[in-house]
Each structure stands twice: as structure tokens, then as C-alpha cells.
């Protein structure tokens, strides 16, 4: 999916868990838990929610006050799964869960 060199995302760890899915437009997408700590059932629920919210697609962003749009810029947020807080990075058709 996402090439590490191009995306700037950390490399996948040996214990990363990957759950595959399909967008509402039929494109393959996935969620990657790079921490290896989140239950697969929670990952599936989060993946389904991201698909429902139509989060998987190349997005264009204009930085606040900027005059240009950067297509495919990563979207970042925080997500709480269970009692733990993680960093969520969405880039095109992949969502990544990373620790802080």
C-alpha cells in the first residue's frame, strides 16, 4: 500500500497487525497497528468507521494561511482504544496506529 520511503511513516514493526478492507468505492484499504497492542476486533471496528466516514482517498490540504494545496498529505489525529491513546495517521488508503 504505502511506500515507507515516500510517505515518511515509520517502518512496520515485526509485531504490526494489518487488517484489510475495501472502501465504499471498491478500492483496497487497510489499517495497520504498528504497536501490536490493539485487539483485532477493535481494529476492525475502527477500519469500518473510517470506511463509513469516507476517510480513505487522496485528499488535498491547504496549510493554514498557505496558497498551495498538497495532495496526499497525511491526516493525523489521536484515537483512544480501550484505556490507551494512540496516534492515528491516514494516508490515502492506509490508516496507521502509532505510539507516542
C-alpha positions in Angstrom: 0.0 0.0 0.0 2.0 3.0 1.3 5.7 3.0 0.5 7.7 3.9 3.6 10.3 6.0 1.7 7.6 8.1 0.1 5.2 8.5 3.0 7.6 9.5 5.8 5.9 6.9 8.0 7.9 4.8 10.4 8.8 1.3 9.1 6.5 -1.5 10.0 7.5 -3.3 13.2 7.8 -7.1 13.3 4.6 -7.3 15.5 2.5 -5.0 13.4 -1.1 -6.2 12.8 -2.7 -5.4 9.4 -6.5 -5.6 8.7 -7.5 -5.3 5.1 -10.8 -3.8 3.9 -12.5 -2.1 0.9 -13.6 1.5 0.5 -17.2 2.4 -0.4 -15.8 2.9 -4.0 -14.3 -0.6 -4.0 -10.7 0.3 -3.5 -8.5 -1.8 -1.2 -7.6 -0.1 2.1 -6.2 -1.2 5.4 -5.5 -0.3 9.0 -2.1 -1.1 10.4 -1.5 -1.3 14.2 2.2 -0.7 14.3 2.2 -1.1 18.1 0.9 -4.7 18.0 -1.2 -3.9 21.1 -4.7 -3.3 19.8 -7.1 -6.2 19.6 -8.0 -7.2 16.1 -11.7 -6.8 16.9 -11.1 -3.1 17.8 -9.0 -2.6 14.6 -11.9 -4.0 12.5 -14.4 -1.6 14.2 -12.1 1.4 13.6 -11.4 0.4 10.0 -15.2 0.1 9.4 -15.8 3.5 10.9 -13.0 5.1 8.8 -14.6 3.5 5.7 -18.1 4.7 6.7 -16.7 8.2 7.2 -15.1 8.0 3.7 -11.6 8.8 5.1 -9.7 6.6 2.6 -8.8 8.6 -0.5 -6.1 11.0 -1.7 -7.0 14.3 0.0 -5.8 17.8 -0.8 -4.9 20.1 2.0 -4.1 23.7 2.1 -2.0 24.6 5.1 -3.5 27.4 7.2 -2.6 30.6 5.5 -0.9 28.9 2.6 -1.5 29.5 -1.1 -1.0 25.9 -2.2 -2.7 22.6 -1.8 -0.7 19.5 -1.1 -2.4 16.4 -2.5 -2.0 13.2 -0.5 -0.8 14.9 2.7 -1.2 12.6 5.8 -4.1 13.3 8.1 -3.2 12.9 11.8 -5.4 12.6 14.9 -5.5 10.9 18.2 -7.7 7.9 18.9 -8.4 6.2 22.2 -8.7 2.4 22.1 -9.5 0.8 25.4 -7.6 2.8 28.0 -4.8 3.7 25.7 -4.3 6.8 23.5 -2.6 6.4 20.1 -1.6 8.5 17.1 -3.7 7.8 14.0 -2.3 8.7 10.6 -4.4 8.3 7.5 -2.5 8.5 4.2 -4.5 7.7 1.0 -5.8 4.2 1.5 -3.9 3.2 4.7 -4.6 4.2 8.4 -1.7 3.7 10.8 -1.8 3.4 14.6 1.4 4.5 16.2 2.5 5.0 19.8 3.6 8.4 21.1 
